[in-house]
Amino acid sequence: MYNQLIGQLGLSLMQSQIKNSTRFRKESEADSKTVFRSTVMPPDERLMKACQLDLFISEFLNIIQS
């Protein structure tokens, strides 16, 4: 429904999406061994693939560099 409304307004929509993951919440636990949301450390590759953030970032970069 949102996609249709965005299309009717003549706006473009990115094709990739960041998937919701319970792993994001687990990161804040005291015994967590992975870091995903950090501006200093690179994200864990397994978490990147699970939420498809890599695809989202690639598409975003293609849009802003065009």
N, CA, C and O of each residue as an XYZ file, in Angstrom:
264
protein
N       0.823     -1.181      0.000
C       0.000      0.000      0.000
C       0.881      1.264      0.000
O       0.618      2.222     -0.728
N       1.934      1.239      0.838
C       2.841      2.390      0.872
C       3.529      2.582     -0.475
O       3.675      3.707     -0.953
N       3.947      1.478     -1.081
C       4.627      1.553     -2.378
C       3.727      2.171     -3.438
O       4.186      2.964     -4.260
N       2.451      1.812     -3.423
C       1.505      2.378     -4.389
C       1.346      3.882     -4.184
O       1.336      4.647     -5.149
N       1.224      4.299     -2.943
C       1.064      5.724     -2.647
C       2.302      6.506     -3.063
O       2.191      7.589     -3.638
N       3.456      5.970     -2.780
C       4.707      6.632     -3.171
C       4.782      6.755     -4.690
O       5.193      7.793     -5.208
N       4.389      5.705     -5.404
C       4.364      5.736     -6.865
C       3.384      6.762     -7.396
O       3.692      7.465     -8.358
N       2.211      6.862     -6.794
C       1.200      7.827     -7.221
C       1.679      9.265     -7.020
O       1.290     10.167     -7.762
N       2.511      9.466     -6.028
C       3.054     10.800     -5.770
C       4.215     11.134     -6.701
O       4.734     12.250     -6.686
N       4.617     10.157     -7.508
C       5.698     10.380     -8.457
C       7.080     10.334     -7.832
O       8.046     10.837     -8.405
N       7.172      9.734     -6.663
C       8.456      9.624     -5.983
C       9.107      8.278     -6.293
O       8.419      7.293     -6.562
N      10.427      8.246     -6.254
C      11.114      6.979     -6.483
C      11.292      6.254     -5.153
O      11.267      6.861     -4.083
N      11.470      4.961     -5.249
C      11.558      4.115     -4.074
C      12.728      3.155     -4.243
O      12.883      2.533     -5.293
N      13.537      3.041     -3.222
C      14.656      2.092     -3.290
C      14.103      0.671     -3.324
O      13.066      0.384     -2.726
N      14.804     -0.214     -4.027
C      14.360     -1.590     -4.155
C      14.814     -2.465     -2.988
O      14.113     -3.403     -2.608
N      15.970     -2.170     -2.424
C      16.478     -2.978     -1.321
C      15.885     -2.491     -0.001
O      15.513     -1.327      0.146
N      15.808     -3.410      0.943
C      15.245     -3.105      2.249
C      16.133     -3.697      3.328
O      16.765     -4.734      3.125
N      16.179     -3.042      4.461
C      16.908     -3.577      5.607
C      15.939     -4.450      6.385
O      14.895     -3.985      6.842
N      16.293     -5.705      6.530
C      15.409     -6.633      7.232
C      15.484     -6.421      8.733
O      16.546     -6.112      9.274
N      14.357     -6.587      9.398
C      14.294     -6.495     10.848
C      14.959     -7.725     11.445
O      14.780     -8.840     10.956
N      15.713     -7.515     12.487
C      16.426     -8.638     13.089
C      16.467     -8.484     14.598
O      16.696     -7.391     15.116
N      16.243     -9.585     15.298
C      16.348     -9.555     16.756
C      17.801     -9.481     17.186
O      18.089     -9.213     18.352
N      18.712     -9.714     16.268
C      20.128     -9.640     16.608
C      20.543     -8.231     17.001
O      21.501     -8.062     17.754
N      19.846     -7.223     16.509
C      20.166     -5.846     16.876
C      19.987     -5.638     18.379
O      20.800     -4.974     19.022
N      18.931     -6.202     18.923
C      18.676     -6.046     20.355
C      19.686     -6.825     21.183
O      20.085     -6.382     22.259
N      20.099     -7.981     20.686
C      21.057     -8.802     21.417
C      22.419     -8.133     21.519
O      23.189     -8.435     22.432
N      22.724     -7.239     20.603
C      24.015     -6.559     20.617
C      24.227     -5.776     21.900
O      25.353     -5.684     22.388
N      23.170     -5.216     22.449
C      23.313     -4.394     23.642
C      23.443     -5.211     24.922
O      23.660     -4.650     25.996
N      23.313     -6.529     24.817
C      23.462     -7.367     25.999
C      24.923     -7.397     26.441
O      25.832     -7.280     25.619
N      25.134     -7.551     27.724
C      26.485     -7.505     28.290
C      27.411     -8.589     27.754
O      28.615     -8.358     27.647
N      26.889     -9.759     27.414
C      27.740    -10.865     26.952
C      27.806    -10.978     25.426
O      28.234    -12.005     24.900
N      27.389     -9.942     24.723
C      27.430     -9.958     23.265
C      28.870     -9.983     22.760
O      29.735     -9.289     23.295
N      29.124    -10.794     21.719
C      30.470    -10.916     21.176
C      30.626    -10.247     19.812
O      31.722    -10.242     19.251
N      29.558     -9.691     19.280
C      29.625     -9.026     17.979
C      29.255     -7.557     18.120
O      28.510     -7.168     19.020
N      29.785     -6.765     17.224
C      29.470     -5.339     17.187
C      28.874     -5.050     15.824
O      29.496     -5.337     14.802
N      27.687     -4.492     15.796
C      27.049     -4.190     14.514
C      26.860     -2.699     14.343
O      27.246     -2.145     13.314
N      26.285     -2.047     15.310
C      26.003     -0.616     15.188
C      27.112      0.177     15.853
O      27.025      0.525     17.031
N      28.135      0.452     15.099
C      29.268      1.191     15.627
C      29.801      2.105     14.534
O      29.819      1.736     13.360
N      30.232      3.287     14.921
C      30.849      4.186     13.951
C      32.360      4.006     13.927
O      33.043      4.596     13.090
N      32.884      3.193     14.841
C      34.318      2.958     14.928
C      34.700      1.606     14.342
O      35.654      1.510     13.570
N      33.960      0.561     14.705
C      34.252     -0.803     14.275
C      33.404     -1.171     13.059
O      32.245     -0.764     12.975
N      33.959     -1.930     12.121
C      33.134     -2.394     10.993
C      32.107     -3.415     11.484
O      32.364     -4.122     12.459
N      30.960     -3.501     10.831
C      29.931     -4.447     11.271
C      30.359     -5.888     11.020
O      31.134     -6.165     10.104
N      29.859     -6.781     11.823
C      30.102     -8.209     11.657
C      29.496     -8.660     10.328
O      28.348     -8.338     10.024
N      30.265     -9.399      9.545
C      29.812     -9.820      8.200
C      28.547    -10.663      8.251
O      27.686    -10.532      7.381
N      28.419    -11.524      9.251
C      27.220    -12.378      9.341
C      25.971    -11.533      9.557
O      24.916    -11.810      8.986
N      26.099    -10.509     10.378
C      24.951     -9.639     10.622
C      24.635     -8.793      9.398
O      23.468     -8.517      9.119
N      25.655     -8.380      8.669
C      25.441     -7.609      7.435
C      24.610     -8.407      6.436
O      23.668     -7.883      5.842
N      24.962     -9.670      6.256
C      24.234    -10.512      5.298
C      22.823    -10.807      5.784
O      21.884    -10.857      4.989
N      22.675    -11.001      7.089
C      21.357    -11.343      7.638
C      20.342    -10.228      7.443
O      19.176    -10.501      7.160
N      20.759     -8.985      7.588
C      19.799     -7.879      7.462
C      19.848     -7.217      6.086
O      19.051     -6.324      5.798
N      20.772     -7.647      5.243
C      20.942     -7.144      3.874
C      21.320     -5.665      3.831
O      20.969     -4.951      2.892
N      22.039     -5.216      4.860
C      22.489     -3.830      4.891
C      23.470     -3.548      3.763
O      23.506     -2.435      3.238
N      24.261     -4.538      3.387
C      25.232     -4.350      2.297
C      24.538     -4.016      0.984
O      25.014     -3.163      0.234
N      23.422     -4.675      0.695
C      22.663     -4.382     -0.535
C      22.058     -2.981     -0.487
O      22.056     -2.260     -1.484
N      21.548     -2.610      0.676
C      20.955     -1.292      0.859
C      21.996     -0.197      0.643
O      21.738      0.781     -0.058
N      23.157     -0.361      1.238
C      24.224      0.636      1.121
C      24.707      0.744     -0.322
O      24.953      1.847     -0.809
N      24.844     -0.386     -1.011
C      25.269     -0.359     -2.416
C      24.278      0.420     -3.271
O      24.671      1.244     -4.096
N      22.997      0.156     -3.071
C      21.975      0.865     -3.846
C      21.978      2.354     -3.497
O      21.859      3.195     -4.388
N      22.112      2.684     -2.230
C      22.146      4.070     -1.789
C      23.329      4.808     -2.416
O      23.173      5.927     -2.905
N      24.497      4.195     -2.406
C      25.677      4.824     -2.989
C      25.500      5.037     -4.485
O      25.908      6.074     -5.008
N      24.901      4.079     -5.183
C      24.646      4.243     -6.622
C      23.724      5.429     -6.885
O      23.906      6.154     -7.863
N      22.750      5.624     -6.027
C      21.801      6.731     -6.195
C      22.482      8.071     -5.968
O      22.316      8.988     -6.772
N      23.233      8.199     -4.906
C      23.816      9.507     -4.584
C      25.011      9.841     -5.473
O      25.377     11.009     -5.601
N      25.622      8.831     -6.087
C      26.766      9.095     -6.975
C      26.353      9.332     -8.406
O      27.190      9.662     -9.247
N      25.071      9.168     -8.699
C      24.575      9.392    -10.070
C      24.313     10.841    -10.340
O      23.893     11.199    -11.440
